[in-house]
Amino acid sequence: MTAQLVVEKPAPELGEDGEPPPVIVHIGITDKPGGDQDVQLSVNGRACLVRRGEDVEIPYMYYEVLKNAVEVHRDALPDGGLGPERKVFPIPFHVVPQVAV
């Protein structure tokens, strides 16, 4: 059995409009097919395109989609079976720190 670390993060502070503030993200360019194309993120039928290789400010709801996106991979075993599931992040990104003014 593998131990899993769960880190609870505090909810973001809400702005005057009652929404969390936008987040600046940087999505990396990869060698995978389509790894140099814009990334489409969708929430409840509303979509946005995020450029790769640039710092981009996006609404918090799209950041939630990005950070929760996972792919499940299973490797083939020598006996023809499948190995255990492992979850990987399909879109390499990081949050760009914002400097308080």
C-alpha positions in Angstrom: 0.0 0.0 0.0 1.3 3.4 -0.9 0.9 6.4 1.4 -0.7 9.4 -0.1 0.1 12.9 1.1 -3.0 15.2 1.2 -2.4 18.9 1.7 -5.4 21.1 2.5 -4.9 24.6 1.2 -6.9 27.5 2.5 -9.6 28.8 0.2 -8.5 31.9 -1.7 -9.6 35.2 -0.5 -12.5 36.6 -2.4 -12.4 39.9 -4.2 -15.0 42.7 -4.1 -17.1 40.8 -6.7 -17.2 37.7 -4.5 -14.9 35.8 -6.8 -11.3 34.6 -6.1 -8.7 36.8 -7.7 -7.2 35.7 -11.1 -4.0 33.6 -11.2 -1.0 34.1 -13.4 0.2 30.8 -14.8 3.0 29.7 -17.1 2.2 26.6 -19.2 5.4 25.0 -20.6 6.0 23.9 -24.1 6.5 20.1 -24.4 7.8 17.6 -27.0 4.4 15.8 -27.0 2.1 16.2 -30.0 0.3 19.5 -29.6 2.8 20.5 -26.9 3.4 23.9 -28.6 -0.3 24.7 -29.1 -2.5 26.8 -26.9 -4.3 24.9 -24.1 -8.1 25.1 -24.0 -9.7 25.1 -20.5 -13.4 24.8 -20.0 -15.8 25.3 -17.1 -19.5 24.8 -17.4 -19.5 25.4 -21.2 -17.3 28.5 -20.9 -13.8 28.1 -22.5 -10.6 30.0 -22.7 -7.4 29.5 -24.5 -4.1 29.8 -22.7 -0.8 30.4 -24.6 2.1 28.2 -23.8 5.5 29.6 -23.0 4.1 32.9 -21.6 2.9 34.2 -18.3 -0.9 34.5 -18.6 -3.5 35.8 -16.1 -6.6 33.5 -16.0 -9.7 33.5 -13.9 -9.4 31.3 -10.8 -12.0 28.8 -12.1 -9.8 27.9 -15.0 -6.8 27.6 -12.7 -8.8 25.0 -10.7 -9.3 23.0 -13.9 -5.6 23.2 -14.8 -4.4 22.0 -11.3 -7.0 19.2 -11.2 -6.3 17.8 -14.6 -4.7 14.3 -14.4 -4.1 11.4 -16.7 -4.0 7.8 -15.5 -1.0 5.8 -16.9 -0.4 2.1 -16.6 2.7 0.4 -17.9 2.8 -3.0 -19.6 4.3 -5.8 -17.5 6.6 -8.5 -19.0 3.8 -11.1 -18.4 1.4 -9.1 -20.6 -0.5 -7.6 -17.7 -0.8 -4.0 -16.7 1.1 -2.4 -13.9 -0.5 -0.2 -11.2 -2.2 3.0 -12.1 -0.2 6.2 -11.7 -1.6 9.7 -12.1 0.4 12.3 -14.0 -0.2 15.9 -14.8 -0.7 16.1 -18.5 -0.1 19.9 -18.7 3.2 21.2 -17.2 2.5 24.5 -15.6 3.5 26.7 -12.6 1.9 29.6 -10.8 3.8 32.8 -11.3 4.2 34.6 -7.9 2.6 38.0 -7.7 4.5 40.7 -5.9 2.4 42.8 -3.6 2.5 46.5 -4.4 
